[in-house]
């Protein structure tokens, strides 16, 4: 079932969406939906091959585990 959401954007962003949607021959809503899905699937997830490569890198795994232990012990500094 479809859901409706409302977003507020300034005029410059709206015009950018409008031009990009027209270039793809899509409605603005459909363009935003497809652009968001594309970003989520291409930028925030790794392929099975990439994950396999990450998990087989023992130095990386050891460094990540050490980092997690340091966080649990409070040995970290937030840099802003």
PDB file of N, CA, C and O in Angstrom, chain B, residues numbered from 101:
ATOM      1  N   UNK B 101       0.834  -1.174   0.000  1.00  0.00           N
ATOM      2  CA  UNK B 101       0.000   0.000   0.000  1.00  0.00           C
ATOM      3  C   UNK B 101       0.881   1.241   0.000  1.00  0.00           C
ATOM      4  O   UNK B 101       1.856   1.310   0.749  1.00  0.00           O
ATOM      5  N   UNK B 102       0.557   2.194  -0.810  1.00  0.00           N
ATOM      6  CA  UNK B 102       1.320   3.443  -0.897  1.00  0.00           C
ATOM      7  C   UNK B 102       1.059   4.315   0.316  1.00  0.00           C
ATOM      8  O   UNK B 102      -0.031   4.305   0.887  1.00  0.00           O
ATOM      9  N   UNK B 103       2.068   5.062   0.692  1.00  0.00           N
ATOM     10  CA  UNK B 103       1.976   6.036   1.781  1.00  0.00           C
ATOM     11  C   UNK B 103       2.337   7.397   1.229  1.00  0.00           C
ATOM     12  O   UNK B 103       3.161   7.509   0.321  1.00  0.00           O
ATOM     13  N   UNK B 104       1.732   8.414   1.766  1.00  0.00           N
ATOM     14  CA  UNK B 104       2.021   9.783   1.371  1.00  0.00           C
ATOM     15  C   UNK B 104       2.873  10.427   2.450  1.00  0.00           C
ATOM     16  O   UNK B 104       2.571  10.319   3.638  1.00  0.00           O
ATOM     17  N   UNK B 105       3.938  11.097   2.031  1.00  0.00           N
ATOM     18  CA  UNK B 105       4.763  11.845   2.968  1.00  0.00           C
ATOM     19  C   UNK B 105       4.866  13.276   2.465  1.00  0.00           C
ATOM     20  O   UNK B 105       4.696  13.548   1.277  1.00  0.00           O
ATOM     21  N   UNK B 106       5.143  14.169   3.373  1.00  0.00           N
ATOM     22  CA  UNK B 106       5.310  15.575   3.019  1.00  0.00           C
ATOM     23  C   UNK B 106       6.711  15.998   3.399  1.00  0.00           C
ATOM     24  O   UNK B 106       7.172  15.709   4.504  1.00  0.00           O
ATOM     25  N   UNK B 107       7.394  16.682   2.492  1.00  0.00           N
ATOM     26  CA  UNK B 107       8.714  17.229   2.807  1.00  0.00           C
ATOM     27  C   UNK B 107       8.703  18.715   2.481  1.00  0.00           C
ATOM     28  O   UNK B 107       7.987  19.163   1.585  1.00  0.00           O
ATOM     29  N   UNK B 108       9.488  19.456   3.205  1.00  0.00           N
ATOM     30  CA  UNK B 108       9.602  20.885   2.968  1.00  0.00           C
ATOM     31  C   UNK B 108      11.010  21.150   2.436  1.00  0.00           C
ATOM     32  O   UNK B 108      11.999  20.788   3.074  1.00  0.00           O
ATOM     33  N   UNK B 109      11.093  21.780   1.270  1.00  0.00           N
ATOM     34  CA  UNK B 109      12.384  22.123   0.668  1.00  0.00           C
ATOM     35  C   UNK B 109      12.328  23.585   0.221  1.00  0.00           C
ATOM     36  O   UNK B 109      11.259  24.134  -0.043  1.00  0.00           O
ATOM     37  N   UNK B 110      13.500  24.188   0.147  1.00  0.00           N
ATOM     38  CA  UNK B 110      13.509  25.578  -0.327  1.00  0.00           C
ATOM     39  C   UNK B 110      13.332  25.598  -1.846  1.00  0.00           C
ATOM     40  O   UNK B 110      13.404  24.561  -2.506  1.00  0.00           O
ATOM     41  N   UNK B 111      13.102  26.785  -2.381  1.00  0.00           N
ATOM     42  CA  UNK B 111      12.806  26.930  -3.812  1.00  0.00           C
ATOM     43  C   UNK B 111      13.910  26.390  -4.714  1.00  0.00           C
ATOM     44  O   UNK B 111      13.626  25.803  -5.759  1.00  0.00           O
ATOM     45  N   UNK B 112      15.168  26.582  -4.320  1.00  0.00           N
ATOM     46  CA  UNK B 112      16.285  26.097  -5.144  1.00  0.00           C
ATOM     47  C   UNK B 112      16.275  24.580  -5.256  1.00  0.00           C
ATOM     48  O   UNK B 112      16.490  24.029  -6.335  1.00  0.00           O
ATOM     49  N   UNK B 113      16.025  23.909  -4.141  1.00  0.00           N
ATOM     50  CA  UNK B 113      15.976  22.441  -4.151  1.00  0.00           C
ATOM     51  C   UNK B 113      14.783  21.961  -4.977  1.00  0.00           C
ATOM     52  O   UNK B 113      14.898  21.010  -5.750  1.00  0.00           O
ATOM     53  N   UNK B 114      13.656  22.616  -4.810  1.00  0.00           N
ATOM     54  CA  UNK B 114      12.469  22.239  -5.581  1.00  0.00           C
ATOM     55  C   UNK B 114      12.746  22.338  -7.085  1.00  0.00           C
ATOM     56  O   UNK B 114      12.401  21.435  -7.848  1.00  0.00           O
ATOM     57  N   UNK B 115      13.363  23.426  -7.497  1.00  0.00           N
ATOM     58  CA  UNK B 115      13.673  23.610  -8.921  1.00  0.00           C
ATOM     59  C   UNK B 115      14.647  22.544  -9.415  1.00  0.00           C
ATOM     60  O   UNK B 115      14.536  22.067 -10.544  1.00  0.00           O
ATOM     61  N   UNK B 116      15.597  22.175  -8.565  1.00  0.00           N
ATOM     62  CA  UNK B 116      16.533  21.106  -8.921  1.00  0.00           C
ATOM     63  C   UNK B 116      15.794  19.784  -9.106  1.00  0.00           C
ATOM     64  O   UNK B 116      16.021  19.077 -10.087  1.00  0.00           O
ATOM     65  N   UNK B 117      14.907  19.449  -8.159  1.00  0.00           N
ATOM     66  CA  UNK B 117      14.088  18.239  -8.295  1.00  0.00           C
ATOM     67  C   UNK B 117      13.247  18.292  -9.566  1.00  0.00           C
ATOM     68  O   UNK B 117      13.152  17.306 -10.297  1.00  0.00           O
ATOM     69  N   UNK B 118      12.644  19.438  -9.825  1.00  0.00           N
ATOM     70  CA  UNK B 118      11.762  19.594 -10.974  1.00  0.00           C
ATOM     71  C   UNK B 118      12.521  19.370 -12.287  1.00  0.00           C
ATOM     72  O   UNK B 118      12.041  18.662 -13.173  1.00  0.00           O
ATOM     73  N   UNK B 119      13.692  19.968 -12.406  1.00  0.00           N
ATOM     74  CA  UNK B 119      14.500  19.805 -13.624  1.00  0.00           C
ATOM     75  C   UNK B 119      14.995  18.364 -13.778  1.00  0.00           C
ATOM     76  O   UNK B 119      14.960  17.803 -14.873  1.00  0.00           O
ATOM     77  N   UNK B 120      15.450  17.776 -12.683  1.00  0.00           N
ATOM     78  CA  UNK B 120      15.946  16.394 -12.748  1.00  0.00           C
ATOM     79  C   UNK B 120      14.816  15.432 -13.105  1.00  0.00           C
ATOM     80  O   UNK B 120      15.010  14.510 -13.898  1.00  0.00           O
ATOM     81  N   UNK B 121      13.640  15.645 -12.524  1.00  0.00           N
ATOM     82  CA  UNK B 121      12.486  14.789 -12.819  1.00  0.00           C
ATOM     83  C   UNK B 121      12.090  14.917 -14.283  1.00  0.00           C
ATOM     84  O   UNK B 121      11.810  13.919 -14.947  1.00  0.00           O
ATOM     85  N   UNK B 122      12.069  16.140 -14.779  1.00  0.00           N
ATOM     86  CA  UNK B 122      11.720  16.356 -16.191  1.00  0.00           C
ATOM     87  C   UNK B 122      12.734  15.676 -17.104  1.00  0.00           C
ATOM     88  O   UNK B 122      12.369  15.108 -18.133  1.00  0.00           O
ATOM     89  N   UNK B 123      13.998  15.735 -16.726  1.00  0.00           N
ATOM     90  CA  UNK B 123      15.043  15.091 -17.524  1.00  0.00           C
ATOM     91  C   UNK B 123      14.887  13.582 -17.585  1.00  0.00           C
ATOM     92  O   UNK B 123      15.269  12.952 -18.571  1.00  0.00           O
ATOM     93  N   UNK B 124      14.320  12.999 -16.524  1.00  0.00           N
ATOM     94  CA  UNK B 124      14.070  11.554 -16.489  1.00  0.00           C
ATOM     95  C   UNK B 124      12.661  11.195 -16.938  1.00  0.00           C
ATOM     96  O   UNK B 124      12.279  10.025 -16.951  1.00  0.00           O
ATOM     97  N   UNK B 125      11.880  12.236 -17.312  1.00  0.00           N
ATOM     98  CA  UNK B 125      10.474  12.045 -17.693  1.00  0.00           C
ATOM     99  C   UNK B 125       9.693  11.354 -16.580  1.00  0.00           C
ATOM    100  O   UNK B 125       8.969  10.386 -16.814  1.00  0.00           O
ATOM    101  N   UNK B 126       9.858  11.871 -15.368  1.00  0.00           N
ATOM    102  CA  UNK B 126       9.175  11.355 -14.180  1.00  0.00           C
ATOM    103  C   UNK B 126       8.482  12.506 -13.467  1.00  0.00           C
ATOM    104  O   UNK B 126       8.802  13.676 -13.675  1.00  0.00           O
ATOM    105  N   UNK B 127       7.525  12.141 -12.619  1.00  0.00           N
ATOM    106  CA  UNK B 127       6.972  13.154 -11.723  1.00  0.00           C
ATOM    107  C   UNK B 127       8.032  13.447 -10.664  1.00  0.00           C
ATOM    108  O   UNK B 127       8.949  12.651 -10.459  1.00  0.00           O
ATOM    109  N   UNK B 128       7.906  14.574 -10.002  1.00  0.00           N
ATOM    110  CA  UNK B 128       8.867  14.905  -8.948  1.00  0.00           C
ATOM    111  C   UNK B 128       8.829  13.837  -7.864  1.00  0.00           C
ATOM    112  O   UNK B 128       9.875  13.400  -7.386  1.00  0.00           O
ATOM    113  N   UNK B 129       7.633  13.418  -7.476  1.00  0.00           N
ATOM    114  CA  UNK B 129       7.485  12.399  -6.437  1.00  0.00           C
ATOM    115  C   UNK B 129       8.188  11.100  -6.839  1.00  0.00           C
ATOM    116  O   UNK B 129       8.921  10.510  -6.046  1.00  0.00           O
ATOM    117  N   UNK B 130       7.956  10.664  -8.075  1.00  0.00           N
ATOM    118  CA  UNK B 130       8.578   9.428  -8.545  1.00  0.00           C
ATOM    119  C   UNK B 130      10.088   9.575  -8.646  1.00  0.00           C
ATOM    120  O   UNK B 130      10.826   8.637  -8.342  1.00  0.00           O
ATOM    121  N   UNK B 131      10.552  10.743  -9.070  1.00  0.00           N
ATOM    122  CA  UNK B 131      11.994  10.976  -9.148  1.00  0.00           C
ATOM    123  C   UNK B 131      12.634  10.872  -7.771  1.00  0.00           C
ATOM    124  O   UNK B 131      13.662  10.215  -7.609  1.00  0.00           O
ATOM    125  N   UNK B 132      12.024  11.524  -6.770  1.00  0.00           N
ATOM    126  CA  UNK B 132      12.579  11.492  -5.408  1.00  0.00           C
ATOM    127  C   UNK B 132      12.578  10.064  -4.873  1.00  0.00           C
ATOM    128  O   UNK B 132      13.544   9.638  -4.241  1.00  0.00           O
ATOM    129  N   UNK B 133      11.500   9.324  -5.121  1.00  0.00           N
ATOM    130  CA  UNK B 133      11.433   7.933  -4.667  1.00  0.00           C
ATOM    131  C   UNK B 133      12.542   7.097  -5.297  1.00  0.00           C
ATOM    132  O   UNK B 133      13.240   6.362  -4.598  1.00  0.00           O
ATOM    133  N   UNK B 134      12.708   7.206  -6.609  1.00  0.00           N
ATOM    134  CA  UNK B 134      13.735   6.417  -7.294  1.00  0.00           C
ATOM    135  C   UNK B 134      15.146   6.851  -6.920  1.00  0.00           C
ATOM    136  O   UNK B 134      16.031   6.008  -6.771  1.00  0.00           O
ATOM    137  N   UNK B 135      15.368   8.150  -6.766  1.00  0.00           N
ATOM    138  CA  UNK B 135      16.693   8.633  -6.377  1.00  0.00           C
ATOM    139  C   UNK B 135      17.038   8.142  -4.966  1.00  0.00           C
ATOM    140  O   UNK B 135      18.178   7.766  -4.694  1.00  0.00           O
ATOM    141  N   UNK B 136      16.058   8.150  -4.089  1.00  0.00           N
ATOM    142  CA  UNK B 136      16.287   7.681  -2.721  1.00  0.00           C
ATOM    143  C   UNK B 136      16.586   6.190  -2.702  1.00  0.00           C
ATOM    144  O   UNK B 136      17.518   5.751  -2.028  1.00  0.00           O
ATOM    145  N   UNK B 137      15.807   5.417  -3.430  1.00  0.00           N
ATOM    146  CA  UNK B 137      16.060   3.967  -3.497  1.00  0.00           C
ATOM    147  C   UNK B 137      17.424   3.674  -4.092  1.00  0.00           C
ATOM    148  O   UNK B 137      18.135   2.789  -3.616  1.00  0.00           O
ATOM    149  N   UNK B 138      17.793   4.407  -5.123  1.00  0.00           N
ATOM    150  CA  UNK B 138      19.102   4.217  -5.739  1.00  0.00           C
ATOM    151  C   UNK B 138      20.213   4.513  -4.741  1.00  0.00           C
ATOM    152  O   UNK B 138      21.181   3.759  -4.639  1.00  0.00           O
ATOM    153  N   UNK B 139      20.073   5.606  -4.012  1.00  0.00           N
ATOM    154  CA  UNK B 139      21.081   5.955  -3.008  1.00  0.00           C
ATOM    155  C   UNK B 139      21.173   4.871  -1.944  1.00  0.00           C
ATOM    156  O   UNK B 139      22.270   4.439  -1.590  1.00  0.00           O
ATOM    157  N   UNK B 140      20.035   4.429  -1.435  1.00  0.00           N
ATOM    158  CA  UNK B 140      20.045   3.436  -0.362  1.00  0.00           C
ATOM    159  C   UNK B 140      20.648   2.109  -0.802  1.00  0.00           C
ATOM    160  O   UNK B 140      21.365   1.467  -0.035  1.00  0.00           O
ATOM    161  N   UNK B 141      20.367   1.701  -2.014  1.00  0.00           N
ATOM    162  CA  UNK B 141      20.887   0.409  -2.463  1.00  0.00           C
ATOM    163  C   UNK B 141      22.321   0.484  -2.955  1.00  0.00           C
ATOM    164  O   UNK B 141      23.044  -0.510  -2.883  1.00  0.00           O
ATOM    165  N   UNK B 142      22.749   1.633  -3.453  1.00  0.00           N
ATOM    166  CA  UNK B 142      24.104   1.741  -4.002  1.00  0.00           C
ATOM    167  C   UNK B 142      25.121   2.316  -3.032  1.00  0.00           C
ATOM    168  O   UNK B 142      26.312   2.029  -3.155  1.00  0.00           O
ATOM    169  N   UNK B 143      24.693   3.103  -2.089  1.00  0.00           N
ATOM    170  CA  UNK B 143      25.628   3.812  -1.221  1.00  0.00           C
ATOM    171  C   UNK B 143      25.692   3.283   0.201  1.00  0.00           C
ATOM    172  O   UNK B 143      26.717   3.446   0.864  1.00  0.00           O
ATOM    173  N   UNK B 144      24.640   2.659   0.686  1.00  0.00           N
ATOM    174  CA  UNK B 144      24.623   2.288   2.097  1.00  0.00           C
ATOM    175  C   UNK B 144      24.769   0.794   2.345  1.00  0.00           C
ATOM    176  O   UNK B 144      24.904   0.373   3.493  1.00  0.00           O
ATOM    177  N   UNK B 145      24.744   0.004   1.312  1.00  0.00           N
ATOM    178  CA  UNK B 145      24.882  -1.439   1.458  1.00  0.00           C
ATOM    179  C   UNK B 145      26.090  -1.918   0.669  1.00  0.00           C
ATOM    180  O   UNK B 145      26.487  -1.305  -0.322  1.00  0.00           O
ATOM    181  N   UNK B 146      26.662  -3.013   1.121  1.00  0.00           N
ATOM    182  CA  UNK B 146      27.787  -3.586   0.386  1.00  0.00           C
ATOM    183  C   UNK B 146      27.334  -4.888  -0.261  1.00  0.00           C
ATOM    184  O   UNK B 146      26.420  -5.551   0.229  1.00  0.00           O
ATOM    185  N   UNK B 147      27.971  -5.242  -1.347  1.00  0.00           N
ATOM    186  CA  UNK B 147      27.649  -6.488  -2.035  1.00  0.00           C
ATOM    187  C   UNK B 147      28.169  -7.664  -1.213  1.00  0.00           C
ATOM    188  O   UNK B 147      28.988  -7.486  -0.311  1.00  0.00           O
ATOM    189  N   UNK B 148      27.695  -8.850  -1.528  1.00  0.00           N
ATOM    190  CA  UNK B 148      28.173 -10.059  -0.847  1.00  0.00           C
ATOM    191  C   UNK B 148      29.671 -10.232  -1.035  1.00  0.00           C
ATOM    192  O   UNK B 148      30.372 -10.654  -0.115  1.00  0.00           O
ATOM    193  N   UNK B 149      30.167  -9.905  -2.236  1.00  0.00           N
ATOM    194  CA  UNK B 149      31.589 -10.043  -2.506  1.00  0.00           C
ATOM    195  C   UNK B 149      32.408  -9.075  -1.647  1.00  0.00           C
ATOM    196  O   UNK B 149      33.444  -9.441  -1.093  1.00  0.00           O
ATOM    197  N   UNK B 150      31.921  -7.832  -1.547  1.00  0.00           N
ATOM    198  CA  UNK B 150      32.625  -6.840  -0.740  1.00  0.00           C
ATOM    199  C   UNK B 150      32.605  -7.225   0.734  1.00  0.00           C
ATOM    200  O   UNK B 150      33.613  -7.079   1.426  1.00  0.00           O
ATOM    201  N   UNK B 151      31.467  -7.716   1.221  1.00  0.00           N
ATOM    202  CA  UNK B 151      31.378  -8.125   2.622  1.00  0.00           C
ATOM    203  C   UNK B 151      32.297  -9.303   2.889  1.00  0.00           C
ATOM    204  O   UNK B 151      32.922  -9.371   3.947  1.00  0.00           O
ATOM    205  N   UNK B 152      32.390 -10.229   1.949  1.00  0.00           N
ATOM    206  CA  UNK B 152      33.286 -11.368   2.097  1.00  0.00           C
ATOM    207  C   UNK B 152      34.738 -10.901   2.201  1.00  0.00           C
ATOM    208  O   UNK B 152      35.514 -11.414   3.007  1.00  0.00           O
ATOM    209  N   UNK B 153      35.090  -9.918   1.370  1.00  0.00           N
ATOM    210  CA  UNK B 153      36.447  -9.362   1.401  1.00  0.00           C
ATOM    211  C   UNK B 153      36.720  -8.674   2.743  1.00  0.00           C
ATOM    212  O   UNK B 153      37.799  -8.827   3.315  1.00  0.00           O
ATOM    213  N   UNK B 154      35.751  -7.929   3.230  1.00  0.00           N
ATOM    214  CA  UNK B 154      35.897  -7.251   4.526  1.00  0.00           C
ATOM    215  C   UNK B 154      36.101  -8.273   5.640  1.00  0.00           C
ATOM    216  O   UNK B 154      37.009  -8.139   6.460  1.00  0.00           O
ATOM    217  N   UNK B 155      35.239  -9.301   5.661  1.00  0.00           N
ATOM    218  CA  UNK B 155      35.302 -10.288   6.736  1.00  0.00           C
ATOM    219  C   UNK B 155      36.562 -11.151   6.682  1.00  0.00           C
ATOM    220  O   UNK B 155      36.970 -11.717   7.696  1.00  0.00           O
ATOM    221  N   UNK B 156      37.175 -11.253   5.509  1.00  0.00           N
ATOM    222  CA  UNK B 156      38.399 -12.060   5.404  1.00  0.00           C
ATOM    223  C   UNK B 156      39.649 -11.256   5.744  1.00  0.00           C
ATOM    224  O   UNK B 156      40.747 -11.811   5.770  1.00  0.00           O
ATOM    225  N   UNK B 157      39.502  -9.973   6.001  1.00  0.00           N
ATOM    226  CA  UNK B 157      40.643  -9.117   6.342  1.00  0.00           C
ATOM    227  C   UNK B 157      40.838  -9.141   7.857  1.00  0.00           C
ATOM    228  O   UNK B 157      40.212  -8.372   8.586  1.00  0.00           O
ATOM    229  N   UNK B 158      41.713 -10.032   8.318  1.00  0.00           N
ATOM    230  CA  UNK B 158      41.882 -10.224   9.768  1.00  0.00           C
ATOM    231  C   UNK B 158      42.425  -8.979  10.469  1.00  0.00           C
ATOM    232  O   UNK B 158      42.048  -8.710  11.610  1.00  0.00           O
ATOM    233  N   UNK B 159      43.291  -8.222   9.821  1.00  0.00           N
ATOM    234  CA  UNK B 159      43.810  -7.001  10.435  1.00  0.00           C
ATOM    235  C   UNK B 159      42.680  -5.988  10.660  1.00  0.00           C
ATOM    236  O   UNK B 159      42.601  -5.363  11.717  1.00  0.00           O
ATOM    237  N   UNK B 160      41.832  -5.838   9.684  1.00  0.00           N
ATOM    238  CA  UNK B 160      40.697  -4.932   9.814  1.00  0.00           C
ATOM    239  C   UNK B 160      39.764  -5.377  10.938  1.00  0.00           C
ATOM    240  O   UNK B 160      39.342  -4.564  11.761  1.00  0.00           O
ATOM    241  N   UNK B 161      39.447  -6.660  10.968  1.00  0.00           N
ATOM    242  CA  UNK B 161      38.557  -7.200  12.007  1.00  0.00           C
ATOM    243  C   UNK B 161      39.164  -6.983  13.391  1.00  0.00           C
ATOM    244  O   UNK B 161      38.461  -6.575  14.316  1.00  0.00           O
ATOM    245  N   UNK B 162      40.459  -7.252  13.542  1.00  0.00           N
ATOM    246  CA  UNK B 162      41.122  -7.041  14.839  1.00  0.00           C
ATOM    247  C   UNK B 162      41.076  -5.573  15.256  1.00  0.00           C
ATOM    248  O   UNK B 162      40.825  -5.264  16.421  1.00  0.00           O
ATOM    249  N   UNK B 163      41.319  -4.674  14.309  1.00  0.00           N
ATOM    250  CA  UNK B 163      41.270  -3.243  14.616  1.00  0.00           C
ATOM    251  C   UNK B 163      39.860  -2.799  15.001  1.00  0.00           C
ATOM    252  O   UNK B 163      39.691  -1.984  15.908  1.00  0.00           O
ATOM    253  N   UNK B 164      38.857  -3.328  14.319  1.00  0.00           N
ATOM    254  CA  UNK B 164      37.476  -2.994  14.667  1.00  0.00           C
ATOM    255  C   UNK B 164      37.119  -3.510  16.058  1.00  0.00           C
ATOM    256  O   UNK B 164      36.475  -2.812  16.842  1.00  0.00           O
ATOM    257  N   UNK B 165      37.540  -4.733  16.357  1.00  0.00           N
ATOM    258  CA  UNK B 165      37.266  -5.296  17.690  1.00  0.00           C
ATOM    259  C   UNK B 165      37.966  -4.491  18.775  1.00  0.00           C
ATOM    260  O   UNK B 165      37.388  -4.251  19.835  1.00  0.00           O
ATOM    261  N   UNK B 166      39.199  -4.072  18.526  1.00  0.00           N
ATOM    262  CA  UNK B 166      39.926  -3.249  19.497  1.00  0.00           C
ATOM    263  C   UNK B 166      39.214  -1.910  19.681  1.00  0.00           C
ATOM    264  O   UNK B 166      39.101  -1.413  20.801  1.00  0.00           O
ATOM    265  N   UNK B 167      38.742  -1.337  18.594  1.00  0.00           N
ATOM    266  CA  UNK B 167      38.014  -0.084  18.680  1.00  0.00           C
ATOM    267  C   UNK B 167      36.739  -0.217  19.498  1.00  0.00           C
ATOM    268  O   UNK B 167      36.415   0.665  20.292  1.00  0.00           O
ATOM    269  N   UNK B 168      36.017  -1.312  19.307  1.00  0.00           N
ATOM    270  CA  UNK B 168      34.805  -1.545  20.090  1.00  0.00           C
ATOM    271  C   UNK B 168      35.122  -1.709  21.574  1.00  0.00           C
ATOM    272  O   UNK B 168      34.387  -1.219  22.430  1.00  0.00           O
ATOM    273  N   UNK B 169      36.221  -2.402  21.873  1.00  0.00           N
ATOM    274  CA  UNK B 169      36.634  -2.560  23.272  1.00  0.00           C
ATOM    275  C   UNK B 169      36.993  -1.200  23.881  1.00  0.00           C
ATOM    276  O   UNK B 169      36.634  -0.913  25.023  1.00  0.00           O
ATOM    277  N   UNK B 170      37.697  -0.376  23.121  1.00  0.00           N
ATOM    278  CA  UNK B 170      38.047   0.960  23.604  1.00  0.00           C
ATOM    279  C   UNK B 170      36.791   1.787  23.889  1.00  0.00           C
ATOM    280  O   UNK B 170      36.732   2.507  24.885  1.00  0.00           O
ATOM    281  N   UNK B 171      35.795   1.682  23.019  1.00  0.00           N
ATOM    282  CA  UNK B 171      34.548   2.416  23.227  1.00  0.00           C
ATOM    283  C   UNK B 171      33.873   1.949  24.518  1.00  0.00           C
ATOM    284  O   UNK B 171      33.405   2.764  25.313  1.00  0.00           O
ATOM    285  N   UNK B 172      33.829   0.641  24.717  1.00  0.00           N
ATOM    286  CA  UNK B 172      33.204   0.102  25.931  1.00  0.00           C
ATOM    287  C   UNK B 172      33.927   0.575  27.189  1.00  0.00           C
ATOM    288  O   UNK B 172      33.301   0.752  28.234  1.00  0.00           O
ATOM    289  N   UNK B 173      35.237   0.780  27.093  1.00  0.00           N
ATOM    290  CA  UNK B 173      36.030   1.234  28.239  1.00  0.00           C
ATOM    291  C   UNK B 173      36.017   2.765  28.368  1.00  0.00           C
ATOM    292  O   UNK B 173      36.592   3.313  29.309  1.00  0.00           O
ATOM    293  N   UNK B 174      35.373   3.442  27.439  1.00  0.00           N
ATOM    294  CA  UNK B 174      35.334   4.897  27.476  1.00  0.00           C
ATOM    295  C   UNK B 174      36.585   5.549  26.924  1.00  0.00           C
ATOM    296  O   UNK B 174      36.814   6.739  27.140  1.00  0.00           O
ATOM    297  N   UNK B 175      37.388   4.790  26.223  1.00  0.00           N
ATOM    298  CA  UNK B 175      38.632   5.317  25.658  1.00  0.00           C
ATOM    299  C   UNK B 175      38.402   5.834  24.235  1.00  0.00           C
ATOM    300  O   UNK B 175      38.827   5.228  23.251  1.00  0.00           O
ATOM    301  N   UNK B 176      37.732   6.947  24.167  1.00  0.00           N
ATOM    302  CA  UNK B 176      37.518   7.565  22.855  1.00  0.00           C
ATOM    303  C   UNK B 176      37.320   9.058  23.051  1.00  0.00           C
ATOM    304  O   UNK B 176      37.078   9.527  24.163  1.00  0.00           O
ATOM    305  N   UNK B 177      37.427   9.788  21.966  1.00  0.00           N
ATOM    306  CA  UNK B 177      37.283  11.230  22.007  1.00  0.00           C
ATOM    307  C   UNK B 177      36.458  11.648  20.782  1.00  0.00           C
ATOM    308  O   UNK B 177      36.771  11.271  19.652  1.00  0.00           O
ATOM    309  N   UNK B 178      35.423  12.417  21.019  1.00  0.00           N
ATOM    310  CA  UNK B 178      34.612  12.930  19.918  1.00  0.00           C
ATOM    311  C   UNK B 178      35.235  14.208  19.415  1.00  0.00           C
ATOM    312  O   UNK B 178      35.427  15.159  20.173  1.00  0.00           O
ATOM    313  N   UNK B 179      35.549  14.228  18.136  1.00  0.00           N
ATOM    314  CA  UNK B 179      36.183  15.388  17.523  1.00  0.00           C
ATOM    315  C   UNK B 179      35.127  16.089  16.679  1.00  0.00           C
ATOM    316  O   UNK B 179      34.467  15.465  15.848  1.00  0.00           O
ATOM    317  N   UNK B 180      34.977  17.375  16.898  1.00  0.00           N
ATOM    318  CA  UNK B 180      33.909  18.099  16.194  1.00  0.00           C
ATOM    319  C   UNK B 180      34.373  19.061  15.197  1.00  0.00           C
ATOM    320  O   UNK B 180      33.560  19.721  14.550  1.00  0.00           O
TER     321      UNK B 180
END
